């Protein structure tokens, strides 16, 4: 788990949209999705 992954999850929660969360986080949507997926896998969610 990284701080960046947590920031991405918070951005998705705040904007309720992966594309907008990615734009606001200055990353591509696939990058944001991949990092959220890695966090989910790590936490067995």
C-alpha distance matrix in Angstrom:
0.0 3.8 7.0 8.4 6.7 7.6 10.9 11.6 11.4 13.6 15.9 16.4 17.3 19.5 21.4 21.2 21.6 19.2 21.8 22.4 18.7 18.4 21.6 20.7 17.4 19.6 18.0 19.6 19.1 18.2 15.4 14.0 14.6 13.0 9.6 10.0 11.2 8.4 6.1 9.5 10.1 7.3 8.6 12.1 13.1
3.8 0.0 3.8 5.3 5.2 6.5 8.7 10.0 10.9 12.6 14.4 15.7 16.9 18.5 20.2 20.7 20.9 18.5 20.6 20.8 17.2 16.6 19.4 18.3 14.8 16.9 15.7 17.8 17.9 17.4 14.2 12.9 14.4 13.1 9.4 10.5 12.6 10.1 8.3 12.0 13.1 10.8 12.1 15.5 16.0
7.0 3.8 0.0 3.8 5.5 5.1 6.1 8.7 9.9 10.5 12.3 14.4 15.3 16.2 18.3 19.3 19.8 17.8 19.7 19.3 15.6 15.4 17.8 16.1 12.8 15.2 14.9 17.6 17.8 18.1 14.9 13.0 15.2 14.7 10.9 11.6 14.5 12.8 10.6 14.0 15.9 13.8 14.4 17.9 17.8
8.4 5.3 3.8 0.0 3.8 5.4 5.0 6.2 8.7 9.8 10.4 12.4 14.2 15.1 16.4 17.5 17.3 15.0 16.5 16.3 12.7 12.0 14.5 13.2 9.6 11.8 11.1 13.8 14.3 14.7 11.4 9.6 12.3 12.0 8.4 9.7 12.8 11.6 10.2 13.6 15.5 14.3 15.3 18.4 18.0
6.7 5.2 5.5 3.8 0.0 3.8 5.4 5.1 6.3 8.7 9.9 10.7 12.5 14.2 15.5 15.8 15.7 13.3 15.5 15.9 12.2 11.8 15.0 14.1 10.9 13.3 12.0 13.7 13.2 13.3 10.4 8.2 9.8 9.5 5.8 6.2 9.3 8.4 6.7 9.9 12.0 11.1 12.0 14.8 14.2
7.6 6.5 5.1 5.4 3.8 0.0 3.8 5.4 5.1 6.2 8.6 9.9 10.5 12.2 14.3 14.8 15.6 13.9 16.5 16.2 12.4 13.0 15.9 14.3 11.7 14.8 14.2 16.2 15.4 16.1 13.6 10.7 12.2 12.7 9.2 8.2 11.5 11.0 8.2 10.7 13.5 12.4 12.1 15.2 14.2
10.9 8.7 6.1 5.0 5.4 3.8 0.0 3.8 5.5 5.1 6.1 8.7 9.8 10.3 12.2 13.5 14.1 12.6 14.6 13.6 9.9 10.6 13.0 10.9 8.3 11.7 11.9 14.4 14.0 15.4 12.9 10.0 12.4 13.4 10.2 9.7 13.5 13.4 11.3 13.7 16.6 15.8 15.7 18.7 17.3
11.6 10.0 8.7 6.2 5.1 5.4 3.8 0.0 3.8 5.4 5.0 6.2 8.6 9.7 10.5 11.4 11.2 9.2 11.3 11.0 7.3 7.7 10.7 9.6 7.2 10.4 9.6 11.4 10.5 11.9 9.9 6.5 8.7 10.3 7.7 6.9 10.7 11.5 10.1 12.1 15.0 15.0 15.2 17.6 15.9
11.4 10.9 9.9 8.7 6.3 5.1 5.5 3.8 0.0 3.8 5.4 5.1 6.2 8.6 10.1 9.9 10.7 9.4 12.5 12.3 8.8 10.3 13.4 12.2 10.5 13.9 13.1 14.2 12.5 13.7 12.3 8.7 9.4 11.3 8.9 6.5 10.0 11.3 9.0 10.0 13.5 13.7 13.0 15.2 13.1
13.6 12.6 10.5 9.8 8.7 6.2 5.1 5.4 3.8 0.0 3.8 5.4 5.0 6.0 8.6 9.5 11.1 10.9 13.5 12.2 8.7 11.1 13.4 11.3 10.3 14.1 14.3 15.9 14.5 16.4 15.0 11.3 12.7 14.8 12.3 10.2 13.8 14.9 12.4 13.5 17.0 16.9 15.8 18.2 16.0
15.9 14.4 12.3 10.4 9.9 8.6 6.1 5.0 5.4 3.8 0.0 3.8 5.4 5.0 6.0 7.8 8.6 8.3 10.3 8.6 5.1 7.9 9.8 7.7 7.4 11.1 11.6 13.2 11.9 14.4 13.3 9.7 11.6 14.2 12.3 10.7 14.3 15.9 14.1 15.3 18.7 19.0 18.4 20.5 18.2
16.4 15.7 14.4 12.4 10.7 9.9 8.7 6.2 5.1 5.4 3.8 0.0 3.8 5.5 5.4 5.1 5.8 5.7 8.7 8.0 5.2 8.1 10.6 9.8 9.7 12.9 12.5 13.0 10.7 13.0 12.8 9.1 9.7 12.8 11.7 9.3 12.4 14.7 13.3 13.5 17.0 18.0 17.3 18.8 16.0
17.3 16.9 15.3 14.2 12.5 10.5 9.8 8.6 6.2 5.0 5.4 3.8 0.0 3.8 5.7 5.1 7.9 9.0 12.0 10.8 8.4 11.7 13.9 12.3 12.6 16.1 16.1 16.8 14.5 16.7 16.4 12.6 12.9 15.9 14.4 11.5 14.5 16.7 14.5 14.3 18.1 18.8 17.3 18.9 15.8
19.5 18.5 16.2 15.1 14.2 12.2 10.3 9.7 8.6 6.0 5.0 5.5 3.8 0.0 3.8 5.7 8.3 10.1 12.1 9.8 7.9 11.5 12.7 10.5 11.6 15.1 16.0 17.1 15.3 18.1 17.7 14.0 15.1 18.2 16.6 14.3 17.5 19.6 17.5 17.8 21.5 22.0 20.7 22.5 19.6
21.4 20.2 18.3 16.4 15.5 14.3 12.2 10.5 10.1 8.6 6.0 5.4 5.7 3.8 0.0 3.8 5.3 7.7 9.1 6.6 5.9 9.7 10.4 9.0 10.9 13.9 14.6 15.1 13.2 16.3 16.5 13.1 14.1 17.5 16.7 14.6 17.6 20.0 18.6 18.8 22.3 23.3 22.4 23.8 20.8
21.2 20.7 19.3 17.5 15.8 14.8 13.5 11.4 9.9 9.5 7.8 5.1 5.1 5.7 3.8 0.0 3.8 6.8 9.2 8.1 7.6 11.0 12.5 12.0 13.3 16.2 16.1 15.9 13.2 15.8 16.6 13.1 13.0 16.6 16.2 13.5 16.0 18.9 17.6 17.0 20.5 22.0 20.8 21.7 18.4
21.6 20.9 19.8 17.3 15.7 15.6 14.1 11.2 10.7 11.1 8.6 5.8 7.9 8.3 5.3 3.8 0.0 3.8 5.6 5.5 6.0 8.5 10.1 10.6 12.0 14.2 13.7 12.9 10.0 12.8 14.1 11.1 11.0 14.7 15.0 12.9 15.1 18.2 17.6 17.2 20.3 22.1 21.6 22.3 19.2
19.2 18.5 17.8 15.0 13.3 13.9 12.6 9.2 9.4 10.9 8.3 5.7 9.0 10.1 7.7 6.8 3.8 0.0 3.8 5.6 5.0 6.0 8.6 9.9 10.3 12.1 10.7 9.6 6.5 9.1 10.4 7.5 7.4 11.1 11.7 10.1 12.2 15.1 15.1 15.1 17.9 19.8 19.7 20.5 17.8
21.8 20.6 19.7 16.5 15.5 16.5 14.6 11.3 12.5 13.5 10.3 8.7 12.0 12.1 9.1 9.2 5.6 3.8 0.0 3.8 5.5 5.1 6.3 8.7 9.8 10.6 9.5 7.9 5.4 8.9 10.5 8.7 9.3 12.8 13.7 12.9 15.0 17.7 18.0 18.4 20.9 22.8 23.1 23.9 21.4
22.4 20.8 19.3 16.3 15.9 16.2 13.6 11.0 12.3 12.2 8.6 8.0 10.8 9.8 6.6 8.1 5.5 5.6 3.8 0.0 3.8 5.3 5.0 6.1 8.5 9.8 10.1 9.8 8.4 12.1 12.8 10.5 11.9 15.3 15.4 14.5 17.2 19.6 19.4 19.9 22.9 24.3 24.3 25.5 22.9
18.7 17.2 15.6 12.7 12.2 12.4 9.9 7.3 8.8 8.7 5.1 5.2 8.4 7.9 5.9 7.6 6.0 5.0 5.5 3.8 0.0 3.8 5.5 5.2 6.0 8.6 8.8 9.4 8.0 11.3 11.1 8.1 10.0 13.2 12.5 11.6 14.7 16.8 16.1 17.1 20.1 21.1 21.1 22.7 20.3
18.4 16.6 15.4 12.0 11.8 13.0 10.6 7.7 10.3 11.1 7.9 8.1 11.7 11.5 9.7 11.0 8.5 6.0 5.1 5.3 3.8 0.0 3.8 5.5 5.0 6.1 5.2 5.7 5.1 8.5 8.0 5.9 8.6 11.2 11.0 11.1 14.0 15.7 15.8 17.2 19.7 20.8 21.4 23.0 21.0
21.6 19.4 17.8 14.5 15.0 15.9 13.0 10.7 13.4 13.4 9.8 10.6 13.9 12.7 10.4 12.5 10.1 8.6 6.3 5.0 5.5 3.8 0.0 3.8 5.4 5.1 6.1 6.9 7.6 11.2 10.9 9.5 12.2 14.8 14.6 14.9 17.7 19.4 19.5 21.0 23.5 24.5 25.1 26.8 24.7
20.7 18.3 16.1 13.2 14.1 14.3 10.9 9.6 12.2 11.3 7.7 9.8 12.3 10.5 9.0 12.0 10.6 9.9 8.7 6.1 5.2 5.5 3.8 0.0 3.8 5.5 7.9 9.9 10.4 13.9 12.9 10.8 13.8 16.3 15.2 15.2 18.6 19.9 19.4 21.0 23.8 24.4 24.7 26.7 24.6
17.4 14.8 12.8 9.6 10.9 11.7 8.3 7.2 10.5 10.3 7.4 9.7 12.6 11.6 10.9 13.3 12.0 10.3 9.8 8.5 6.0 5.0 5.4 3.8 0.0 3.8 5.6 8.6 9.6 12.3 10.4 8.5 12.0 13.8 12.2 12.9 16.3 17.1 16.6 18.7 21.3 21.5 22.2 24.4 22.8
19.6 16.9 15.2 11.8 13.3 14.8 11.7 10.4 13.9 14.1 11.1 12.9 16.1 15.1 13.9 16.2 14.2 12.1 10.6 9.8 8.6 6.1 5.1 5.5 3.8 0.0 3.8 7.0 9.4 11.9 10.1 9.5 13.1 14.5 13.6 15.0 18.0 18.6 18.8 21.1 23.2 23.6 24.7 26.8 25.4
18.0 15.7 14.9 11.1 12.0 14.2 11.9 9.6 13.1 14.3 11.6 12.5 16.1 16.0 14.6 16.1 13.7 10.7 9.5 10.1 8.8 5.2 6.1 7.9 5.6 3.8 0.0 3.8 6.5 8.4 6.4 6.6 10.1 11.1 10.8 12.6 15.1 15.8 16.6 18.7 20.5 21.2 22.6 24.4 23.2
19.6 17.8 17.6 13.8 13.7 16.2 14.4 11.4 14.2 15.9 13.2 13.0 16.8 17.1 15.1 15.9 12.9 9.6 7.9 9.8 9.4 5.7 6.9 9.9 8.6 7.0 3.8 0.0 3.8 5.5 5.3 6.4 8.7 10.0 11.0 12.6 14.3 15.6 17.0 18.6 20.1 21.5 23.0 24.3 22.9
19.1 17.9 17.8 14.3 13.2 15.4 14.0 10.5 12.5 14.5 11.9 10.7 14.5 15.3 13.2 13.2 10.0 6.5 5.4 8.4 8.0 5.1 7.6 10.4 9.6 9.4 6.5 3.8 0.0 3.8 5.4 5.1 6.1 8.5 10.0 10.6 12.1 14.2 15.5 16.4 18.2 20.0 21.2 22.0 20.2
18.2 17.4 18.1 14.7 13.3 16.1 15.4 11.9 13.7 16.4 14.4 13.0 16.7 18.1 16.3 15.8 12.8 9.1 8.9 12.1 11.3 8.5 11.2 13.9 12.3 11.9 8.4 5.5 3.8 0.0 3.8 5.5 5.1 6.0 8.6 9.9 10.3 12.1 14.2 15.1 16.1 18.2 19.9 20.4 19.1
15.4 14.2 14.9 11.4 10.4 13.6 12.9 9.9 12.3 15.0 13.3 12.8 16.4 17.7 16.5 16.6 14.1 10.4 10.5 12.8 11.1 8.0 10.9 12.9 10.4 10.1 6.4 5.3 5.4 3.8 0.0 3.8 5.5 5.1 6.3 8.7 9.8 10.6 12.5 14.3 15.3 16.6 18.5 19.7 18.8
14.0 12.9 13.0 9.6 8.2 10.7 10.0 6.5 8.7 11.3 9.7 9.1 12.6 14.0 13.1 13.1 11.1 7.5 8.7 10.5 8.1 5.9 9.5 10.8 8.5 9.5 6.6 6.4 5.1 5.5 3.8 0.0 3.8 5.5 5.3 6.2 8.6 10.0 10.8 12.4 14.3 15.5 16.7 18.1 16.7
14.6 14.4 15.2 12.3 9.8 12.2 12.4 8.7 9.4 12.7 11.6 9.7 12.9 15.1 14.1 13.0 11.0 7.4 9.3 11.9 10.0 8.6 12.2 13.8 12.0 13.1 10.1 8.7 6.1 5.1 5.5 3.8 0.0 3.8 5.5 5.1 6.0 8.6 9.9 10.4 12.1 14.2 15.3 15.9 14.3
13.0 13.1 14.7 12.0 9.5 12.7 13.4 10.3 11.3 14.8 14.2 12.8 15.9 18.2 17.5 16.6 14.7 11.1 12.8 15.3 13.2 11.2 14.8 16.3 13.8 14.5 11.1 10.0 8.5 6.0 5.1 5.5 3.8 0.0 3.8 5.5 5.0 6.2 8.7 9.8 10.4 12.2 14.2 14.9 14.2
9.6 9.4 10.9 8.4 5.8 9.2 10.2 7.7 8.9 12.3 12.3 11.7 14.4 16.6 16.7 16.2 15.0 11.7 13.7 15.4 12.5 11.0 14.6 15.2 12.2 13.6 10.8 11.0 10.0 8.6 6.3 5.3 5.5 3.8 0.0 3.8 5.4 5.0 6.3 8.6 9.8 10.6 12.4 14.0 13.5
10.0 10.5 11.6 9.7 6.2 8.2 9.7 6.9 6.5 10.2 10.7 9.3 11.5 14.3 14.6 13.5 12.9 10.1 12.9 14.5 11.6 11.1 14.9 15.2 12.9 15.0 12.6 12.6 10.6 9.9 8.7 6.2 5.1 5.5 3.8 0.0 3.8 5.5 5.1 6.2 8.6 9.9 10.6 12.0 10.6
11.2 12.6 14.5 12.8 9.3 11.5 13.5 10.7 10.0 13.8 14.3 12.4 14.5 17.5 17.6 16.0 15.1 12.2 15.0 17.2 14.7 14.0 17.7 18.6 16.3 18.0 15.1 14.3 12.1 10.3 9.8 8.6 6.0 5.0 5.4 3.8 0.0 3.8 5.4 5.0 6.1 8.5 9.8 10.1 9.2
8.4 10.1 12.8 11.6 8.4 11.0 13.4 11.5 11.3 14.9 15.9 14.7 16.7 19.6 20.0 18.9 18.2 15.1 17.7 19.6 16.8 15.7 19.4 19.9 17.1 18.6 15.8 15.6 14.2 12.1 10.6 10.0 8.6 6.2 5.0 5.5 3.8 0.0 3.8 5.4 5.1 6.1 8.6 9.7 10.1
6.1 8.3 10.6 10.2 6.7 8.2 11.3 10.1 9.0 12.4 14.1 13.3 14.5 17.5 18.6 17.6 17.6 15.1 18.0 19.4 16.1 15.8 19.5 19.4 16.6 18.8 16.6 17.0 15.5 14.2 12.5 10.8 9.9 8.7 6.3 5.1 5.4 3.8 0.0 3.8 5.4 5.0 6.2 8.4 8.5
9.5 12.0 14.0 13.6 9.9 10.7 13.7 12.1 10.0 13.5 15.3 13.5 14.3 17.8 18.8 17.0 17.2 15.1 18.4 19.9 17.1 17.2 21.0 21.0 18.7 21.1 18.7 18.6 16.4 15.1 14.3 12.4 10.4 9.8 8.6 6.2 5.0 5.4 3.8 0.0 3.8 5.4 5.1 5.8 4.9
10.1 13.1 15.9 15.5 12.0 13.5 16.6 15.0 13.5 17.0 18.7 17.0 18.1 21.5 22.3 20.5 20.3 17.9 20.9 22.9 20.1 19.7 23.5 23.8 21.3 23.2 20.5 20.1 18.2 16.1 15.3 14.3 12.1 10.4 9.8 8.6 6.1 5.1 5.4 3.8 0.0 3.8 5.4 4.9 6.3
7.3 10.8 13.8 14.3 11.1 12.4 15.8 15.0 13.7 16.9 19.0 18.0 18.8 22.0 23.3 22.0 22.1 19.8 22.8 24.3 21.1 20.8 24.5 24.4 21.5 23.6 21.2 21.5 20.0 18.2 16.6 15.5 14.2 12.2 10.6 9.9 8.5 6.1 5.0 5.4 3.8 0.0 3.8 5.6 7.9
8.6 12.1 14.4 15.3 12.0 12.1 15.7 15.2 13.0 15.8 18.4 17.3 17.3 20.7 22.4 20.8 21.6 19.7 23.1 24.3 21.1 21.4 25.1 24.7 22.2 24.7 22.6 23.0 21.2 19.9 18.5 16.7 15.3 14.2 12.4 10.6 9.8 8.6 6.2 5.1 5.4 3.8 0.0 3.8 5.5
12.1 15.5 17.9 18.4 14.8 15.2 18.7 17.6 15.2 18.2 20.5 18.8 18.9 22.5 23.8 21.7 22.3 20.5 23.9 25.5 22.7 23.0 26.8 26.7 24.4 26.8 24.4 24.3 22.0 20.4 19.7 18.1 15.9 14.9 14.0 12.0 10.1 9.7 8.4 5.8 4.9 5.6 3.8 0.0 3.8
13.1 16.0 17.8 18.0 14.2 14.2 17.3 15.9 13.1 16.0 18.2 16.0 15.8 19.6 20.8 18.4 19.2 17.8 21.4 22.9 20.3 21.0 24.7 24.6 22.8 25.4 23.2 22.9 20.2 19.1 18.8 16.7 14.3 14.2 13.5 10.6 9.2 10.1 8.5 4.9 6.3 7.9 5.5 3.8 0.0
